Amino acid sequence: MASTEVLMAGFGGQGMLLSGKLLAHAAMEKGLEVSWLPSYGPEMRGGTANVTVCISDKPVASPYIVYPRALLVMNQPSLEKFAPRVKPGGLIVVNSSLVPVKCERTDCQVVYVAANQMAAKAGTGRAANLVMLGVYVGWSEVVSLDSTVRAIEEEFAEKAKFIPANVAAFKAGFEEGLKARGAKS
């Protein structure tokens, strides 16, 4: 593996920072080098929040990435702000439950996923972020399904009743990511 970077963005409280943490955890379990760089708007819950995760088989030189290989967006402001920065040939995952517009990039693969509805179907409407993470992991194969599930189980160990629905939401997204990867071939 060379290196890759993903930017996850939305409003505070939508769980994108947690998704980045889970991805970083799964990558470390695989023995990869990782950086996790969160960024918060001046507001608390409801303000802007994003995280960049860099994953490499060599030490990560800088956690600051201007042009990521992939973008996961939970809201329209994040799509408008960050979509132009994605490297050509990259991936943009859009939560179509909350983003009513289409991405204008034609040089990237854009995947629209009704993450809120998929999470609700999996058992918890609060796991849309895990659906989005699942799409990325399924598409990129940067970490395995199993290592990410273990990261989710460890993160929610003290709230074990939430594990099954969160894992189900992640796996539903993972399946969408596999389909998208097949479409890009």
C-alpha positions in Angstrom: 0.0 0.0 0.0 1.2 3.5 -0.7 -0.7 6.2 1.2 -4.1 7.5 1.2 -6.1 10.3 2.9 -9.7 10.8 3.5 -11.6 13.9 4.7 -14.9 13.3 6.6 -17.0 16.4 7.1 -20.4 17.5 8.5 -22.0 19.3 11.3 -20.8 18.7 14.9 -22.8 15.8 16.5 -23.1 13.8 13.2 -20.2 11.5 14.2 -17.7 12.2 11.5 -14.9 12.6 14.1 -15.8 9.2 15.6 -15.8 7.7 12.1 -12.3 9.0 11.6 -11.2 7.6 14.9 -12.5 4.2 14.0 -10.8 4.2 10.7 -7.5 5.2 12.3 -7.9 2.5 14.9 -8.6 -0.2 12.3 -5.5 1.0 10.3 -3.3 0.9 13.3 -4.5 -2.6 14.0 -3.3 -3.5 10.5 0.2 -2.1 11.4 -0.1 1.0 9.2 1.0 4.5 10.0 -1.8 6.9 10.8 -2.6 10.5 11.5 -6.0 11.8 12.7 -6.5 15.5 12.5 -9.9 16.9 13.7 -11.1 20.4 13.0 -14.0 22.1 14.8 -15.9 25.2 14.0 -16.3 27.9 16.7 -19.7 26.5 17.6 -20.4 23.5 19.7 -22.9 20.9 18.5 -24.3 21.8 15.2 -21.3 23.8 14.0 -18.9 22.5 11.4 -16.6 19.6 12.1 -14.3 17.6 9.9 -11.4 15.2 10.3 -8.6 14.1 8.0 -7.2 10.6 8.3 -4.0 9.8 6.6 -3.0 6.1 6.3 0.3 4.9 4.9 2.8 2.0 5.1 5.5 4.7 5.8 5.5 7.4 8.4 3.0 10.2 7.7 4.9 13.3 7.0 2.1 15.7 7.7 -1.4 15.3 9.0 -2.6 18.4 7.1 -4.0 17.5 3.7 -5.4 20.0 1.2 -6.2 17.5 -1.6 -7.6 14.2 -0.2 -8.1 11.1 -2.2 -11.6 10.6 -0.7 -14.3 12.8 0.9 -17.3 11.7 3.0 -19.9 14.5 3.5 -22.9 14.6 5.7 -24.2 18.0 4.7 -24.4 20.4 1.7 -22.0 23.1 3.1 -19.3 20.4 3.4 -19.9 19.2 -0.1 -19.6 22.7 -1.5 -16.5 23.5 0.5 -14.5 20.2 0.1 -15.6 18.5 -3.1 -13.4 20.8 -5.3 -10.4 19.6 -3.4 -10.7 15.9 -4.0 -8.0 14.4 -6.2 -9.1 13.4 -9.7 -10.0 9.7 -9.7 -10.9 9.9 -6.0 -14.1 9.1 -4.2 -16.8 11.4 -2.9 -19.5 9.8 -0.7 -22.6 12.0 -0.2 -25.3 11.5 2.4 -28.2 11.9 0.1 -30.6 11.8 3.1 -29.4 15.3 4.0 -27.8 16.7 0.8 -30.4 17.6 -1.8 -27.9 18.6 -4.5 -25.7 16.6 -6.9 -21.9 16.9 -6.9 -20.7 18.5 -10.1 -17.4 16.6 -10.2 -17.1 14.3 -13.2 -13.5 13.3 -12.6 -14.2 11.5 -9.4 -16.5 8.6 -8.5 -19.5 10.1 -6.6 -21.6 7.7 -4.5 -24.9 8.9 -3.1 -26.1 6.9 -0.1 -29.2 7.5 2.0 -27.2 7.0 5.1 -29.9 8.2 7.6 -32.4 5.8 6.2 -29.9 2.9 6.1 -28.9 3.5 9.6 -32.5 3.6 10.8 -33.1 0.3 9.0 -30.1 -1.1 10.8 -31.5 -0.2 14.1 -30.3 3.3 15.0 -30.8 6.5 13.1 -27.8 7.9 14.9 -25.3 5.7 12.9 -25.5 7.4 9.6 -21.8 8.2 10.1 -21.0 4.5 10.3 -22.9 3.8 7.0 -20.7 6.5 5.4 -17.6 4.9 6.9 -18.7 1.5 5.6 -19.0 2.8 2.1 -15.5 4.2 2.2 -14.0 1.0 3.7 -15.8 -1.2 1.2 -14.7 1.0 -1.7 -11.1 1.5 -0.7 -10.2 -1.7 1.0 -7.7 0.3 3.0 -8.7 -1.6 6.1 -10.7 -4.8 6.5 -14.3 -5.2 7.5 -13.3 -7.3 10.5 -10.7 -4.8 11.8 -13.3 -2.0 11.6 -16.0 -4.0 13.3 -13.5 -4.7 16.1 -12.8 -1.0 16.4 -16.5 -0.3 16.7 -16.9 -3.1 19.3 -14.0 -1.6 21.3 -15.3 2.0 21.0 -18.8 1.0 22.3 -17.6 -1.7 24.8 -19.1 0.2 27.7 -22.4 0.8 25.8 -22.6 -2.8 24.5 -26.3 -2.5 23.7 -25.4 -0.1 20.8 -22.9 -2.5 19.2 -25.3 -4.6 17.1 -27.0 -1.7 15.4 -23.8 0.2 14.9 -22.1 -2.8 13.3 -25.2 -3.4 11.1 -25.1 0.2 9.9 -21.4 -0.1 9.1 -21.9 -3.4 7.2 -24.8 -2.0 5.2 -22.6 0.9 4.1 -19.7 -1.6 3.4 -22.0 -3.5 1.0 -22.7 -0.2 -0.8 -19.0 0.5 -1.0 -18.3 -2.9 -2.6 -21.0 -2.2 -5.2 -19.5 1.2 -5.9 -16.0 -0.3 -6.3 -17.4 -2.9 -8.7 -18.9 0.0 -10.7 -15.6 1.8 -11.0 -13.8 -1.3 -12.4 
